[in-house]
Amino acid sequence: MIERVPVLTIAGSDSSGGAGIQADLKTMTVLQVYGMSAITALTAQNTTGVQGIFPVPADFLHQQLCSVCEDIVPKAVKTGMIACAEQVWIICSILSQYALSNVVVDPVMVATTGATLTQQETIAAMQEQLFPLATLITPNLAEAAFLLERPVQNVSEMEQAAKQLAKQYHTAVLIKGGHLTTDAMDVLYDGEQIHLFRGERLQTKNTHGTGCTLSSAIAAKLAVGCTLQESVRQAKIYVASCIRAGLQLGHGNGPLCHNVGKENIE
């Protein structure tokens, strides 16, 4: 008999398969947990951009979440794109109702270009309701800067930002430094210590879905009992291996190769 630990992703669907729900489920499968999903929005997108977004009605998101949790209670949860403030409230009510743990929040709010991807009302709801329920939030540099209303541009500023956000939202914080001009350094503050995760900067445009992949990999590792620090470490190794594999698809910023060999993951 095969056993797999169940993990739930709550996010948007990417029709091109590179990010969102599709990237999360691919990641969870490769990392040998049982992936489940609740979709917040349908998107028409590809490697060149997003052509359309169709939000899922909040009451149907609630129905999806109840269907999952009443039958197979997840050991970890990852959230990504959230379409409206009402969806935030529903997600938080489910997290509390079922006492769900190992909650990894990828705050899909701001593109690395600085463009806002989420309505201000939804961002406010995430800050007030969702972040305090999280085990970990994983903002990129632009999102950290948006939350703090100041630039975050180097490792020292990342460390300060992680500590401030952790104190403000009572959760651990991983600030992703994939767009630093030097090393691909990520900074984790777990509430007590700063941990630095240095990565090789890989020269490629094919990085579509890296944030989704990283956060779902962290959730998968937390679900099987890894510590937060070890979960981040292994997730970062996995994402780097997916990029390094060199998948070439599409005419824009292509997706990762999620189904890399197990020898490249640990």
C-alpha positions as CSV (number, residue, x, y, z in Angstrom):
1,M,0.0,0.0,0.0
2,I,1.3,3.4,-1.0
3,E,1.0,6.3,1.5
4,R,1.1,10.0,0.5
5,V,0.7,13.0,2.7
6,P,-2.1,15.3,1.4
7,V,-1.3,18.9,0.6
8,L,-3.8,21.6,-0.5
9,T,-3.1,24.5,-2.9
10,I,-5.5,27.4,-3.1
11,A,-4.6,29.4,-6.2
12,G,-5.4,30.5,-9.7
13,S,-5.3,28.2,-12.8
14,D,-2.7,28.9,-15.4
15,S,-3.9,27.6,-18.8
16,S,-0.3,27.3,-20.1
17,G,0.6,25.0,-17.2
18,G,3.7,26.9,-15.9
19,A,2.4,28.6,-12.8
20,G,-0.5,28.6,-10.4
21,I,-2.5,25.4,-9.6
22,Q,-0.7,23.5,-12.4
23,A,2.8,24.3,-11.2
24,D,1.8,23.5,-7.6
25,L,0.3,20.1,-8.4
26,K,3.3,19.1,-10.6
27,T,5.7,20.1,-7.8
28,M,3.7,18.2,-5.2
29,T,3.6,15.1,-7.3
30,V,7.4,15.1,-7.9
31,L,8.0,15.7,-4.2
32,Q,5.8,12.7,-3.5
33,V,2.9,14.2,-1.6
34,Y,-0.7,14.0,-2.6
35,G,-1.7,17.4,-4.2
36,M,-5.3,18.7,-3.9
37,S,-6.6,22.0,-5.2
38,A,-9.2,24.8,-4.8
39,I,-9.2,27.2,-7.7
40,T,-9.7,30.9,-7.0
41,A,-9.7,32.1,-10.6
42,L,-9.3,30.9,-14.2
43,T,-6.7,32.7,-16.3
44,A,-6.0,32.8,-20.0
45,Q,-2.3,33.1,-20.0
46,N,0.9,31.9,-21.7
47,T,4.6,32.6,-21.6
48,T,4.1,36.1,-23.0
49,G,1.6,37.3,-20.4
50,V,-2.0,37.2,-19.0
51,Q,-4.8,37.7,-21.5
52,G,-7.7,37.2,-19.2
53,I,-8.9,36.5,-15.6
54,F,-12.2,34.9,-14.6
55,P,-12.6,34.9,-10.8
56,V,-14.3,32.0,-9.2
57,P,-17.4,33.0,-7.1
58,A,-16.5,33.1,-3.5
59,D,-19.3,30.7,-2.5
60,F,-18.0,28.1,-4.9
61,L,-14.5,28.5,-3.6
62,H,-16.0,27.8,-0.2
63,Q,-17.7,24.7,-1.6
64,Q,-14.4,23.4,-3.0
65,L,-12.6,23.9,0.3
66,C,-15.3,22.2,2.3
67,S,-15.4,19.3,-0.1
68,V,-11.6,18.8,0.3
69,C,-11.4,19.3,4.1
70,E,-14.4,17.2,5.0
71,D,-12.9,14.2,3.4
72,I,-9.1,14.6,3.2
73,V,-7.7,17.0,5.7
74,P,-4.5,18.5,4.3
75,K,-1.3,18.4,6.3
76,A,-0.1,21.6,4.7
77,V,-1.7,24.4,2.7
78,K,-0.2,26.8,0.1
79,T,-2.1,29.9,-1.1
80,G,-1.3,31.8,-4.2
81,M,-3.4,34.2,-6.3
82,I,-6.6,35.3,-4.4
83,A,-9.2,37.1,-6.5
84,C,-11.1,39.2,-4.0
85,A,-11.4,40.2,-0.4
86,E,-14.4,37.8,0.1
87,Q,-12.2,34.9,-1.0
88,V,-9.6,35.9,1.7
89,W,-12.3,35.8,4.4
90,I,-13.5,32.3,3.2
91,I,-10.0,30.9,3.1
92,C,-9.3,32.2,6.6
93,S,-12.6,30.8,8.0
94,I,-11.7,27.3,6.6
95,L,-8.1,27.5,8.0
96,S,-9.6,28.2,11.4
97,Q,-12.6,25.8,11.2
98,Y,-10.4,22.8,10.4
99,A,-7.4,24.0,12.4
100,L,-5.1,23.6,9.4
101,S,-1.4,24.0,10.0
102,N,1.8,24.5,7.9
103,V,0.2,27.3,5.9
104,V,2.5,28.9,3.3
105,V,1.2,32.1,1.8
106,D,2.7,33.3,-1.5
107,P,1.4,36.9,-1.5
108,V,0.8,37.3,-5.2
109,M,0.3,41.1,-5.1
110,V,3.0,42.9,-7.1
111,A,5.0,42.0,-10.1
112,T,8.8,42.4,-10.0
113,T,8.2,45.3,-12.4
114,G,6.3,47.1,-9.6
115,A,2.9,46.6,-11.3
116,T,0.1,45.9,-8.8
117,L,-1.6,42.5,-9.6
118,T,-4.2,42.5,-6.8
119,Q,-6.9,45.0,-5.8
120,Q,-6.0,47.1,-2.7
121,E,-9.1,45.8,-0.9
122,T,-7.9,42.2,-1.3
123,I,-4.3,43.1,-0.2
124,A,-5.7,44.8,2.9
125,A,-7.7,41.7,3.7
126,M,-4.7,39.4,3.3
127,Q,-2.7,41.7,5.6
128,E,-5.3,41.8,8.3
129,Q,-6.7,38.3,8.1
130,L,-4.5,35.8,6.2
131,F,-0.9,36.7,7.1
132,P,-1.4,36.3,10.8
133,L,-2.7,32.7,10.2
134,A,0.4,31.8,8.1
135,T,3.3,29.6,9.1
136,L,5.3,31.4,6.4
137,I,4.8,34.2,3.9
138,T,7.1,34.4,0.9
139,P,7.1,37.9,-0.7
140,N,9.5,38.8,-3.5
141,L,11.5,42.0,-3.3
142,A,8.7,44.1,-4.9
143,E,6.1,42.7,-2.6
144,A,8.2,43.3,0.5
145,A,8.8,46.8,-0.6
146,F,5.1,47.3,-1.2
147,L,4.2,46.0,2.2
148,L,6.8,48.1,4.0
149,E,6.4,51.2,1.7
150,R,10.1,51.4,1.2
151,P,12.7,49.9,-1.2
152,V,14.2,46.5,-0.5
153,Q,17.2,46.2,-2.7
154,N,20.0,44.3,-1.0
155,V,20.6,41.5,1.5
156,S,20.9,43.8,4.5
157,E,17.6,45.5,3.6
158,M,16.0,42.0,3.1
159,E,17.1,41.0,6.6
160,Q,15.6,44.1,8.1
161,A,12.4,43.7,6.1
162,A,12.0,40.1,7.1
163,K,12.3,40.9,10.8
164,Q,9.8,43.8,10.5
165,L,7.2,41.8,8.5
166,A,7.6,38.9,10.9
167,K,6.9,41.2,13.9
168,Q,4.0,42.9,12.2
169,Y,2.2,39.7,11.1
170,H,3.4,37.2,13.8
171,T,4.7,34.8,11.2
172,A,8.0,33.6,9.7
173,V,9.0,35.4,6.5
174,L,11.0,34.3,3.5
175,I,12.0,37.2,1.2
176,K,12.9,35.9,-2.2
177,G,15.9,37.6,-3.8
178,G,15.7,36.1,-7.3
179,H,15.9,39.6,-8.8
180,L,18.9,40.8,-6.8
181,T,21.6,42.0,-9.1
182,T,24.2,39.6,-7.6
183,D,23.5,36.2,-6.1
184,A,20.0,34.7,-6.0
185,M,19.9,35.0,-2.2
186,D,16.8,34.3,-0.1
187,V,16.4,35.5,3.4
188,L,14.4,33.6,6.1
189,Y,13.5,35.0,9.5
190,D,11.9,32.3,11.6
191,G,11.0,34.6,14.5
192,E,14.4,34.0,16.2
193,Q,17.1,33.8,13.7
194,I,18.0,35.0,10.2
195,H,18.9,32.2,7.7
196,L,20.5,32.9,4.4
197,F,20.0,30.7,1.4
198,R,22.5,31.5,-1.3
199,G,21.8,30.2,-4.8
200,E,23.6,30.2,-8.2
201,R,22.3,32.9,-10.6
202,L,21.2,31.0,-13.6
203,Q,21.2,32.9,-16.9
204,T,17.8,32.2,-18.4
205,K,14.5,33.9,-19.2
206,N,12.6,30.7,-18.5
207,T,11.5,31.4,-14.9
208,H,7.7,31.5,-15.3
209,G,6.2,30.0,-12.1
210,T,9.2,30.0,-9.8
211,G,7.4,31.6,-6.9
212,C,4.5,29.2,-7.1
213,T,6.9,26.3,-7.4
214,L,9.0,27.4,-4.4
215,S,6.0,28.0,-2.1
216,S,4.3,24.7,-3.0
217,A,7.6,22.8,-2.5
218,I,8.0,24.4,0.9
219,A,4.5,23.3,1.8
220,A,5.2,19.8,0.6
221,K,8.3,19.5,2.8
222,L,6.6,20.9,5.8
223,A,3.8,18.4,5.4
224,V,6.2,15.4,5.6
225,G,7.7,16.8,8.8
226,C,10.8,18.8,7.7
227,T,11.7,21.9,9.8
228,L,11.0,25.3,8.3
229,Q,14.6,25.9,7.6
230,E,15.1,22.5,6.0
231,S,11.9,22.9,3.9
232,V,13.1,26.1,2.5
233,R,16.6,24.7,1.8
234,Q,15.2,21.6,-0.1
235,A,12.6,23.7,-1.9
236,K,15.3,26.1,-3.2
237,I,17.4,23.2,-4.4
238,Y,14.4,21.8,-6.2
239,V,13.5,25.1,-7.9
240,A,17.1,25.6,-9.1
241,S,17.2,22.1,-10.6
242,C,13.9,22.8,-12.4
243,I,15.4,26.0,-13.9
244,R,18.8,24.4,-14.6
245,A,17.1,21.6,-16.6
246,G,16.7,24.1,-19.4
247,L,13.2,23.5,-20.7
248,Q,12.4,25.5,-23.8
249,L,8.7,26.2,-24.5
250,G,6.8,29.2,-25.7
251,H,7.8,32.6,-27.1
252,G,8.2,34.5,-23.9
253,N,9.4,33.7,-20.3
254,G,9.1,29.9,-20.4
255,P,8.1,27.5,-17.7
256,L,10.3,25.4,-15.5
257,C,10.9,21.7,-16.0
258,H,9.1,20.3,-12.9
259,N,9.7,16.6,-13.5
260,V,13.4,16.6,-12.8
261,G,15.0,13.4,-11.5
262,K,14.8,12.7,-7.8
263,E,18.6,12.8,-7.6
264,N,18.5,16.5,-8.3
265,I,16.0,17.3,-5.5
266,E,17.7,16.5,-2.2
